Amino acid sequence: MIFTNKKIEKRERKYFKDLSSTDAEKIIEVLNSLLEKQITKEEDVVELVEKLTELSDIVAEEMGWRYINMTRFADKKEYAEKFNEYFQNVVSELKPYYIKLEKKIYDSDVKISKEYVHMLNIISNNIELFREENIPLQVEERKLSNKYGAIFGSIEVEFRGEKKTLQQLLPYLKSPDREIREEAWRKRFHGLLEKREELDKLFDELKEIRIKQARNAGFDNYRDYMHKLKGRFEYTVDDVYKFHEAVEKKVMPFFKKRMEKRAKKLGLEVLKPWDTAVDVDGKVLNPYQTVDEFVDKAIKILGKVKPLFGERLEMMKNSGLLDLENRKGKAPGGYNYPLPETGAPFIFMNATGQSGDVRTLLHESGHAMHTFETVNIPITYYRPNRMEIAELASMSMELLTMHYWSEYYKDEEEYKKAMIEELEHAVLFLPWCMTVDAFQQWIYTNDHTPEERAQYFGKLMDKFNQGVDWSGLELEKQYRWLFQLHIFEVPFYYIEYGIAQLGALSIYKNYIENPEKTIENYHNFLKVGYKVPIDKVYEVAGIKLDFSEEHIEEIVNFVEERLRLLEGE
């Protein structure tokens, strides 16, 4: 790949060239003018939706930058205040007008062609669930959920004479020295558990606000409300429970076998939680030394999958759209944030020099390529807002790039180890995904105290974490959920990872059989966005929307065979 200084060129507005993103009064004025427009033909509907999309993009861009700054500098209150102020005084103020416009579109007598029927179904769901009394509750929920990142990002612990963030302790969990990794593991939990009461209180406040929103919308519980709000038309809550059961039946035997194999190779009778990340041969994978090297190698890898992908990540680097390294005061986690007016996304993560960073950057790069392909779709409803679609793009990219990871791992054995780690992780993630989803299902359908909540999580850990001995670590086991930011910040956004992971492994299976065709299908899938229902989107990618017991068994068998080849067995 040839490195250039090419940068992102900002998109031009079509309709509202001089409209300020912070002038709520003026934006409302524009929305009212749109409400007065007559709809007599399909072209009027399309133009109205395009204008609504551009207005949404103007607001989304402003909110995006405020969110990015809030997470980059989570220890500085002014950034959270700026985000909360914009969400309260602009974003929430516009919601009733958006709904009025959606009602205008939905109630019009204009005959709509087939390509817009899916859009009307999405709009219908939005109208059905909107309640004006929920707006102030959503504002408060946003303010509270933002506190999680600030609390987590501020935690530092003493580790061997140095101050470390919880993220900076992660590499030590891979240390061949068991004493070091146990100390690092315990320090991470010690730091988090010191904030246990504060985080429990924060979550209880969030839970109550969320339950109120569900009741206002006429639902018995928040779980059913969120299932509907997320537009999960293609599967039911019962289907999700069957997914949990299928993982327990078909993945847990694989999980236990891998844990037993790990214990044997490490020469341990009992595998403790701090033994699950270390390389079984005592090697620590060091994929890069500097952040520049980290990014440049990812650019090369993406370029080998498809030159266009590498060029795009390079442009993001040149345009200052990456913040990758961990530091004190930075919020936890990683994300790809679409910036519709910029015409590109921003990638945020917490790199600490370990092999998992490679997975994260390539994962977020999958989201980024999705953003590039769909940011110009003129109908906001047809952008990939469903996470089952978005996560398929990112999780597939991890696997599609894997055969080029020799850029990071020049040693053949290290390269194989990285591939083994990736494939193993792809399947072993599923029990954790079910744990997080099952926990949220229970939280929002049962009255409970913080203590009962923790006890229930401990039971789920016993079910989906077999083969790892947590004896003597009951408190840590029960409060492991405090590390999962999704539970605080984006409730019920997690089962999508499991659905998408199965899809991504199906795409990788296709790739092994026909690489060129699979990449072509993947690129076509990225372009589709959400123009059709999810099952049809998955078909474009060359796979099925399937999380049945039979399909899970097929995928586990495929991965086991790939692992046998890599491990030389």
NORTAZI-V232142 format. One record per pair of residues at least 24 apart in sequence whose C-alpha atoms are under 6 Angstrom apart, sorted by the first residue. I is the first residue (numbers start at 1). J is the second residue. D is the distance in Angstrom with one decimal. If there is no record, write none. Layout:
i:I j:J d:D
i:I j:J d:D
This chain:
i:6 j:315 d:5.7
i:7 j:315 d:4.8
i:7 j:318 d:5.6
i:7 j:319 d:5.3
i:8 j:315 d:5.9
i:10 j:342 d:4.6
i:10 j:343 d:5.8
i:11 j:341 d:5.5
i:11 j:342 d:6.0
i:11 j:343 d:5.7
i:21 j:58 d:5.7
i:21 j:59 d:5.6
i:24 j:90 d:5.3
i:41 j:110 d:5.6
i:42 j:112 d:6.0
i:50 j:378 d:5.5
i:50 j:379 d:5.7
i:53 j:379 d:5.9
i:53 j:380 d:5.2
i:57 j:340 d:5.5
i:61 j:339 d:5.2
i:71 j:331 d:4.9
i:72 j:330 d:5.1
i:73 j:329 d:5.8
i:73 j:330 d:5.4
i:74 j:150 d:4.9
i:74 j:329 d:5.4
i:74 j:330 d:5.3
i:74 j:331 d:5.5
i:75 j:150 d:5.9
i:75 j:329 d:4.7
i:88 j:139 d:5.7
i:134 j:213 d:5.6
i:145 j:488 d:5.8
i:145 j:489 d:5.0
i:149 j:331 d:4.7
i:153 j:329 d:5.1
i:153 j:330 d:5.3
i:153 j:331 d:4.7
i:154 j:329 d:5.4
i:171 j:354 d:6.0
i:174 j:277 d:5.5
i:174 j:278 d:3.9
i:176 j:282 d:4.8
i:182 j:274 d:5.4
i:185 j:274 d:6.0
i:221 j:445 d:6.0
i:222 j:444 d:5.7
i:223 j:444 d:5.8
i:244 j:434 d:5.6
i:246 j:549 d:4.8
i:250 j:553 d:5.7
i:256 j:467 d:5.2
i:259 j:467 d:5.6
i:271 j:468 d:5.2
i:271 j:469 d:5.8
i:272 j:468 d:5.5
i:272 j:469 d:5.1
i:286 j:354 d:6.0
i:287 j:408 d:4.8
i:301 j:404 d:5.8
i:321 j:346 d:4.7
i:322 j:346 d:5.9
i:322 j:347 d:5.0
i:323 j:348 d:5.0
i:324 j:348 d:5.6
i:324 j:349 d:4.7
i:324 j:350 d:5.5
i:324 j:351 d:5.7
i:325 j:350 d:4.9
i:325 j:351 d:4.4
i:326 j:350 d:4.1
i:326 j:351 d:5.3
i:336 j:364 d:5.6
i:340 j:375 d:5.8
i:344 j:372 d:5.8
i:362 j:398 d:5.5
i:363 j:394 d:4.5
i:363 j:395 d:5.7
i:363 j:398 d:5.4
i:366 j:393 d:5.3
i:366 j:394 d:4.0
i:366 j:397 d:5.1
i:367 j:393 d:6.0
i:367 j:394 d:5.0
i:370 j:526 d:5.2
i:373 j:527 d:5.2
i:382 j:529 d:5.9
i:382 j:530 d:4.5
i:382 j:531 d:4.7
i:383 j:529 d:4.9
i:383 j:530 d:5.4
i:384 j:529 d:4.4
i:384 j:530 d:4.9
i:387 j:496 d:5.9
i:388 j:496 d:4.8
i:388 j:500 d:5.6
i:391 j:500 d:5.6
i:392 j:500 d:4.6
i:392 j:504 d:5.8
i:395 j:504 d:5.7
i:396 j:504 d:4.4
i:430 j:498 d:5.8
i:431 j:464 d:5.3
i:435 j:460 d:5.9
i:437 j:495 d:5.9
i:454 j:478 d:4.8
